[in-house]
Amino acid sequence: MTTAAALLARHVVRAAGEPLPERTRRGAKAVLLHNLIVGLGAHGMPLPGISGSWALPWTERPQTAPDLAFATALRMGARAQHDEHPRSVTHLGSAVTPACLAIAAGYQVGGVLGTALLPHARARGMRSTGVVGPIAAAAGAAVVLGLDEAATAHAIALAANRAAGFTQVWLEGTDEWRLQTAAAARDGLESAMWAASGARGATAAIEGRSGLLHALGIDAEGVTSIVDALPGALADEPVIAHMLLKAHPVCAINQAAVEVAIGLRAELPNADPSTIVRVRVRLSDADAAYPGIDIARPPSSWAQAMMDARQGVAIALADGRVDADALHPGSAESQRLRALVDVAGGLPAAAAHGAAIEIELADGRRLDGAAERVEVDARRSARMALDLLPAAGLPLALAERLPTLIAGLDESDGVARLIEALDGIAPWEALCHA
């Protein structure tokens, strides 16, 4: 049996040598634009390790390429609006994009492997982004560094040893989630750089009897099944064309629920949420059971509020939108509404995190709404930039130019024009020159 690392490496190297299909090219530009916008939208946002007397040097004053990847990824995930691959529940953008701009190969590896590992990672309390992110970032960085199949396989194997991150963070509302994506970007790029310098990873680091799949509790039959399915899955539909781009600063699972709640608020008499007496939110069984989505007590931190379906829906009903600054603790009206919200499973399992909401009013009337997904494309991301970047203290002119700059990224001077536009904005400027 060919090893998993070798199969993944073969796909990466072959894909790098072939013309990029137009659908993949469009998807790559859309996710790059979105992740860049939400990352720039976090400019100046207070983050752990960024400022203060104990500031970590690789986040405040990054010098090396891996440290720059860490610092940039930290900002891409800061608003919780980085992209997500719904089938693997993996935030690939903030792991892969800072490590390289040749992102399609990294997305394909991360999405395919993450989809196969998701149920096993969840059962062990692992976060898919932390497990798969370093591998995806290493695959993408290997393309940038021009590694051959053997060196790419070593990069992937080395990155597999960086698989880490638990979902206990969502139950306690702590800060590990920021570290998980940022570390994935840094660790993946660093693994590829190690491999480029001759470092070797275990041949069977993924499927070996003491490898990653074994650590996730997968038996021998399951391991064989996963590895045998990799070639077909890697050649299937481009993962990067199926990314969920977040319209709201909440968990991907809560995007549709918040969107539906915003729509239903407009149907309230005089848009007055005080008439609401009960709210029922239905998700798929898997989404409702995901750590942090359905917690009885009010959230104790911003991170917990971002995961809390009750909180997101309550704020959407109270304010008609969800702003990052309003998530925690929320207004008095949103806190009242949160106590009226019930969350349950029961929706058909789907890859796009659908939601259905039923609202009961004081006069006995009911309002109902549902959405299978939230549609966000490059145009909606571009409209978001007009609000997010000026609010972060960045020029409106930059927000207006970004869509055109990303659209022309593959032109002869496209990268140079993007770098020029980011001049003076740390750490983006330094990352572009790394």
Phi and psi in degrees as a GROMACS rama.xvg file:
@    title "Ramachandran Plot"
@    xaxis  label "Phi"
@    yaxis  label "Psi"
@TYPE xy
-66.5473  138.338  THR-2
-69.0909  157.693  THR-3
-63.2315  -42.1246  ALA-4
-61.4122  -39.3264  ALA-5
-67.3933  -40.6151  ALA-6
-63.8876  -44.2896  LEU-7
-63.9618  -42.6005  LEU-8
-63.9128  -40.713  ALA-9
-60.2996  -43.2695  ARG-10
-63.49  -44.3663  HIS-11
-60.2269  -48.5612  VAL-12
-68.0591  -41.1841  VAL-13
-64.0565  -44.9678  ARG-14
-62.081  -36.9683  ALA-15
-66.8427  -25.075  ALA-16
-93.1738  0.898386  GLY-17
-111.145  152.717  GLU-18
-59.3186  142.111  PRO-19
-76.7096  121.032  LEU-20
-58.0886  147.747  PRO-21
-59.8337  -38.6646  GLU-22
-63.7203  -40.176  ARG-23
-66.751  -40.3788  THR-24
-60.8846  -45.1745  ARG-25
-63.8213  -43.0265  ARG-26
-62.9861  -40.7137  GLY-27
-62.8919  -41.8241  ALA-28
-68.3732  -37.5545  LYS-29
-64.6686  -45.037  ALA-30
-71.4479  -34.3741  VAL-31
-65.0056  -45.2125  LEU-32
-60.1291  -48.001  LEU-33
-62.3037  -48.6242  HIS-34
-67.0927  -33.7282  ASN-35
-67.5582  -40.6414  LEU-36
-64.153  -47.7436  ILE-37
-71.2825  -28.7947  VAL-38
-68.4821  -45.1013  GLY-39
-66.1406  -31.2952  LEU-40
-65.704  -15.6862  GLY-41
-94.2259  7.52483  ALA-42
-57.5315  124.758  HIS-43
82.3022  -2.43105  GLY-44
-71.0993  131.38  MET-45
-64.4979  126.967  PRO-46
-133.245  146.054  LEU-47
-57.5463  134.077  PRO-48
85.377  -6.80663  GLY-49
-86.717  -39.8044  ILE-50
-136.572  171.02  SER-51
101.968  174.625  GLY-52
-67.7192  -19.7592  SER-53
-109.308  26.3431  TRP-54
-57.7295  136.782  ALA-55
-76.3741  129.606  LEU-56
-61.3575  -32.6254  PRO-57
-78.3289  -8.42355  TRP-58
-104.44  -33.5657  THR-59
-88.6184  -40.3436  GLU-60
-133.327  63.3913  ARG-61
-64.2346  138.199  PRO-62
-116.903  -41.4839  GLN-63
-91.1689  163.046  THR-64
-59.82  -45.4166  ALA-65
-61.6548  -37.5341  PRO-66
-68.5949  -35.258  ASP-67
-65.6352  -38.4343  LEU-68
-62.6528  -41.3276  ALA-69
-61.1266  -49.2104  PHE-70
-63.4211  -39.3453  ALA-71
-71.7836  -42.507  THR-72
-62.9228  -35.946  ALA-73
-59.0497  -40.5236  LEU-74
-75.9638  -35.2551  ARG-75
-61.1462  -33.0174  MET-76
-94.3579  -2.77075  GLY-77
-62.5055  -36.6885  ALA-78
-90.1751  0.896404  ARG-79
62.7459  27.1115  ALA-80
-115.168  12.999  GLN-81
-64.8405  162.356  HIS-82
-72.1375  167.577  ASP-83
-142.76  138.812  GLU-84
-90.3412  104.935  HIS-85
-59.1873  -36.148  PRO-86
-66.4587  -29.2151  ARG-87
-109.465  -2.12276  SER-88
47.5764  49.2814  VAL-89
-123.2  130.585  THR-90
-86.4583  87.0556  HIS-91
-76.4848  -33.2738  LEU-92
-59.9789  -47.6068  GLY-93
-76.4625  -11.0311  SER-94
-92.0838  -41.8389  ALA-95
-89.6823  -44.6832  VAL-96
-58.8584  -47.4999  THR-97
-65.2627  -23.9861  PRO-98
-76.9893  -26.1384  ALA-99
-170.252  163.993  CYS-100
-101.384  -6.54814  LEU-101
-86.7835  70.7672  ALA-102
-85.2341  -19.474  ILE-103
-60.6456  -43.5277  ALA-104
-63.2466  -41.7067  ALA-105
-65.021  -39.7058  GLY-106
-62.9243  -43.9424  TYR-107
-62.6128  -46.274  GLN-108
-62.7377  -47.1863  VAL-109
-65.9929  -42.3184  GLY-110
-68.3509  -43.9659  GLY-111
-67.157  -49.2166  VAL-112
-66.6477  -40.2367  LEU-113
-64.0795  -37.2065  GLY-114
-63.4594  -41.8056  THR-115
-67.7459  -34.3699  ALA-116
-92.5137  -13.7994  LEU-117
-51.7862  -53.6082  LEU-118
-61.5253  -32.7644  PRO-119
-74.9634  -39.9045  HIS-120
-64.5584  -43.723  ALA-121
-61.4613  -41.5787  ARG-122
-63.0499  -26.1987  ALA-123
-96.0142  5.49097  ARG-124
73.8346  18.7921  GLY-125
-91.2235  150.279  MET-126
-94.5679  125.8  ARG-127
-56.8144  -38.3445  SER-128
-60.9125  -41.8173  THR-129
-70.4515  -30.6375  GLY-130
-77.4826  -47.9774  VAL-131
-94.0384  -27.7866  VAL-132
-52.5743  -48.0085  GLY-133
-61.3009  -36.5071  PRO-134
-67.6108  -44.0549  ILE-135
-62.5752  -43.7503  ALA-136
-64.4603  -39.2994  ALA-137
-64.3768  -39.564  ALA-138
-62.9907  -45.7471  ALA-139
-65.8323  -42.9082  GLY-140
-65.3594  -31.1257  ALA-141
-62.132  -35.3111  ALA-142
-65.042  -46.5683  VAL-143
-60.0849  -39.4789  VAL-144
-82.1944  -5.01391  LEU-145
68.8297  33.9563  GLY-146
-73.3374  147.913  LEU-147
-81.4193  -178.769  ASP-148
-60.1201  -43.4191  GLU-149
-63.6529  -47.2539  ALA-150
-67.712  -36.2233  ALA-151
-64.319  -40.2014  THR-152
-62.3042  -39.4305  ALA-153
-64.8624  -41.2622  HIS-154
-60.5558  -43.4803  ALA-155
-64.8595  -42.5413  ILE-156
-64.2215  -42.7649  ALA-157
-63.1065  -40.5503  LEU-158
-67.5967  -31.82  ALA-159
-60.8733  -27.324  ALA-160
-73.9514  -9.89183  ASN-161
-96.4116  2.00521  ARG-162
-58.7458  123.418  ALA-163
-165.724  167.239  ALA-164
116.586  128.37  GLY-165
-117.144  154.063  PHE-166
-87.0211  4.51669  THR-167
-58.1588  -25.9953  GLN-168
-53.7952  -37.5228  VAL-169
-73.41  -28.1739  TRP-170
-75.9459  -27.1613  LEU-171
-109.499  -9.66464  GLU-172
68.4293  36.2085  GLY-173
-97.2478  -168.463  THR-174
-104.83  5.03837  ASP-175
-59.575  -29.3012  GLU-176
-58.973  -33.7774  TRP-177
-67.8395  -42.2897  ARG-178
-64.826  -36.3603  LEU-179
-62.1197  -46.2196  GLN-180
-74.1741  -40.744  THR-181
-64.0772  -41.8941  ALA-182
-66.1758  -34.2427  ALA-183
-61.1482  -43.2692  ALA-184
-63.3383  -48.4451  ALA-185
-64.4859  -47.0653  ARG-186
-66.9935  -36.889  ASP-187
-66.1391  -46.3313  GLY-188
-63.5223  -43.1595  LEU-189
-63.0227  -38.9451  GLU-190
-62.8593  -40.9158  SER-191
-66.6821  -38.0712  ALA-192
-67.3752  -37.3237  MET-193
-61.3459  -47.6559  TRP-194
-62.9036  -37.8017  ALA-195
-62.8954  -26.4247  ALA-196
-93.3922  6.81177  SER-197
104.047  -0.744676  GLY-198
-66.8708  146.063  ALA-199
-116.518  141.751  ARG-200
-110.268  157.4  GLY-201
-57.9957  133.164  ALA-202
-55.382  -43.642  THR-203
-106.501  40.5629  ALA-204
-59.1041  -27.7041  ALA-205
-90.4988  -52.0704  ILE-206
-104.205  0.510143  GLU-207
-65.2432  166.993  GLY-208
-68.0321  -11.9344  ARG-209
-126.562  28.2474  SER-210
-96.5065  -167.7  GLY-211
-59.7267  -46.1185  LEU-212
-64.9979  -37.5018  LEU-213
-63.0639  -41.1481  HIS-214
-64.2431  -26.3358  ALA-215
-86.161  5.59539  LEU-216
81.5923  20.3489  GLY-217
-88.4097  129.891  ILE-218
-78.3223  173.388  ASP-219
-59.3196  -39.9051  ALA-220
-64.9582  -42.1127  GLU-221
-64.878  -39.3213  GLY-222
-60.6984  -48.2186  VAL-223
-59.9338  -42.1384  THR-224
-62.1967  -43.6738  SER-225
-64.6169  -47.2295  ILE-226
-66.4927  -42.052  VAL-227
-63.7557  -29.058  ASP-228
-84.1674  -11.5834  ALA-229
-60.1876  -47.0477  LEU-230
-58.0785  -44.9348  PRO-231
-65.2599  -41.3561  GLY-232
-67.4597  -38.3538  ALA-233
-66.8977  -30.5333  LEU-234
-86.6937  -2.7563  ALA-235
-78.2917  -164.339  ASP-236
-49.4094  140.709  GLU-237
-65.2311  122.824  PRO-238
-56.3911  -39.1488  VAL-239
-65.5668  -17.7143  ILE-240
-86.2841  -1.47102  ALA-241
-123.68  29.0849  HIS-242
-83.8789  144.716  MET-243
-91.6212  117.168  LEU-244
-96.9592  126.439  LEU-245
-80.9134  124.629  LYS-246
-82.4583  -23.6316  ALA-247
-128.726  150.5  HIS-248
-80.3173  58.7214  PRO-249
-137.196  171.844  VAL-250
-53.8888  148.761  CYS-251
-56.515  -35.5719  ALA-252
-62.6449  -28.8511  ILE-253
-93.5013  -1.99517  ASN-254
-59.0944  -50.5604  GLN-255
-65.7911  -39.6684  ALA-256
-61.5507  -43.5621  ALA-257
-65.2386  -42.8561  VAL-258
-61.2748  -43.6812  GLU-259
-64.7342  -42.8171  VAL-260
-61.6444  -39.45  ALA-261
-62.3901  -41.5192  ILE-262
-65.905  -40.0634  GLY-263
-69.9239  -31.9336  LEU-264
-59.1252  -36.3805  ARG-265
-66.0774  -18.9867  ALA-266
-89.7944  -8.68857  GLU-267
-66.659  145.859  LEU-268
-55.6815  119.623  PRO-269
59.1078  22.7497  ASN-270
52.232  36.7582  ALA-271
-101.791  107.634  ASP-272
-73.4756  -8.90919  PRO-273
-66.3279  -15.428  SER-274
-83.331  -5.2794  THR-275
-78.3304  132.552  ILE-276
-118.078  -16.0268  VAL-277
-161.507  144.13  ARG-278
-134.474  128.446  VAL-279
-115.199  123.401  ARG-280
-111.644  126.801  VAL-281
-116.226  133.886  ARG-282
-126.154  178.405  LEU-283
-68.5505  160.113  SER-284
-58.8748  -42.4953  ASP-285
-65.8129  -40.8868  ALA-286
-69.2822  -41.6842  ASP-287
-64.3142  -29.5646  ALA-288
-88.9069  -6.56039  ALA-289
-64.6715  136.879  TYR-290
-52.1919  129.444  PRO-291
93.0714  -16.9238  GLY-292
-72.2973  -42.5549  ILE-293
-121.549  87.4045  ASP-294
-116.862  141.265  ILE-295
-74.4769  -38.8757  ALA-296
-83.8958  154.686  ARG-297
-59.9292  147.624  PRO-298
-63.79  145.459  PRO-299
-101.018  -2.49403  SER-300
-156.722  169.558  SER-301
-62.179  -42.238  TRP-302
-60.969  -42.015  ALA-303
-68.6169  -37.178  GLN-304
-64.4547  -37.3772  ALA-305
-63.3412  -31.7349  MET-306
-86.8256  -22.534  MET-307
-76.99  110.997  ASP-308
-61.2072  -38.8868  ALA-309
-60.3606  -45.1804  ARG-310
-64.5136  -46.8447  GLN-311
-60.7295  -45.9113  GLY-312
-65.6528  -41.8842  VAL-313
-62.8692  -42.9291  ALA-314
-67.8063  -39.3674  ILE-315
-60.9915  -40.3492  ALA-316
-72.0142  -35.5677  LEU-317
-74.7523  -41.5812  ALA-318
-108.973  -15.8179  ASP-319
79.7392  6.65687  GLY-320
-167.741  169.196  ARG-321
-126.053  110.37  VAL-322
-96.8286  147.123  ASP-323
-57.4106  -40.4709  ALA-324
-68.9555  -21.6817  ASP-325
-90.8678  -4.65561  ALA-326
-66.01  -37.333  LEU-327
-142.278  129.953  HIS-328
-82.8477  -9.22148  PRO-329
92.8043  159.137  GLY-330
-71.0106  167.691  SER-331
-59.9324  -39.3183  ALA-332
-67.473  -40.0456  GLU-333
-67.3692  -33.9403  SER-334
-67.3494  -37.8562  GLN-335
-63.6799  -44.4916  ARG-336
-66.2424  -37.5592  LEU-337
-56.8626  -37.9158  ARG-338
-66.8868  -14.121  ALA-339
-96.5172  -4.77547  LEU-340
-93.2733  131.197  VAL-341
-111.704  142.822  ASP-342
-119.986  133.064  VAL-343
-144.71  162.119  ALA-344
-86.827  -157.362  GLY-345
111.83  -19.9031  GLY-346
-72.5623  151.967  LEU-347
-57.2021  140.398  PRO-348
-64.1113  131.176  ALA-349
-146.07  163.39  ALA-350
-87.5195  -3.44292  ALA-351
-113.555  13.0948  ALA-352
58.6069  58.7282  HIS-353
-73.1259  168.215  GLY-354
-154.004  151.023  ALA-355
-131.471  140.429  ALA-356
-131.407  136.064  ILE-357
-122.42  126.551  GLU-358
-114.019  130.153  ILE-359
-105.326  129.594  GLU-360
-100.917  162.825  LEU-361
-60.7194  -29.2923  ALA-362
-86.4219  7.73113  ASP-363
93.2973  -9.96749  GLY-364
-73.5935  160.632  ARG-365
-128.046  144.122  ARG-366
-118.68  136.37  LEU-367
-129.34  145.693  ASP-368
-156.928  155.385  GLY-369
-154.351  154.553  ALA-370
-149.713  136.055  ALA-371
-77.6043  -25.6352  GLU-372
-164.642  170.829  ARG-373
-108.177  123.43  VAL-374
-86.3008  114.146  GLU-375
-130.022  122.81  VAL-376
-123.352  -173.183  ASP-377
-60.6855  -32.2316  ALA-378
-69.3373  -40.4355  ARG-379
-69.2931  -38.9422  ARG-380
-60.0744  -40.1616  SER-381
-63.0814  -39.0321  ALA-382
-66.5536  -36.2136  ARG-383
-60.8178  -37.3325  MET-384
-59.9408  -34.0246  ALA-385
-65.3539  -23.978  LEU-386
-94.4485  -46.5165  ASP-387
-68.9485  -45.3115  LEU-388
-68.5778  -48.3981  LEU-389
-60.5358  -36.4734  PRO-390
-64.2177  -25.9488  ALA-391
-89.4469  4.89367  ALA-392
87.0765  12.3688  GLY-393
-99.909  155.754  LEU-394
-63.8222  139.658  PRO-395
-60.3391  -33.4529  LEU-396
-59.9351  -36.1514  ALA-397
-66.0748  -43.7194  LEU-398
-59.4146  -38.4652  ALA-399
-71.8798  -30.7694  GLU-400
-85.181  -26.9469  ARG-401
-54.0418  -46.8708  LEU-402
-56.6279  -41.8388  PRO-403
-67.7374  -38.8849  THR-404
-63.4846  -42.8761  LEU-405
-70.3001  -39.0694  ILE-406
-60.1947  -33.9447  ALA-407
-99.2009  19.2306  GLY-408
-63.2325  -31.1726  LEU-409
-89.6224  7.21554  ASP-410
-77.9182  166.63  GLU-411
-58.0972  -36.5744  SER-412
-109.398  17.1798  ASP-413
-62.6215  -47.0033  GLY-414
-65.5574  -40.1439  VAL-415
-62.3082  -39.0841  ALA-416
-68.8066  -36.569  ARG-417
-66.412  -43.7108  LEU-418
-60.1205  -42.4704  ILE-419
-61.6781  -39.6535  GLU-420
-66.3533  -28.8456  ALA-421
-93.0552  6.63477  LEU-422
-58.1533  128.681  ASP-423
87.894  -1.77175  GLY-424
-105.896  105.138  ILE-425
-83.1466  147.122  ALA-426
-91.1168  10.0486  PRO-427
-61.0446  -42.5598  TRP-428
-58.3362  -47.8565  GLU-429
-66.803  -36.868  ALA-430
-62.9592  -43.0716  LEU-431
-62.8548  -30.191  CYS-432
-92.4289  -4.50872  HIS-433
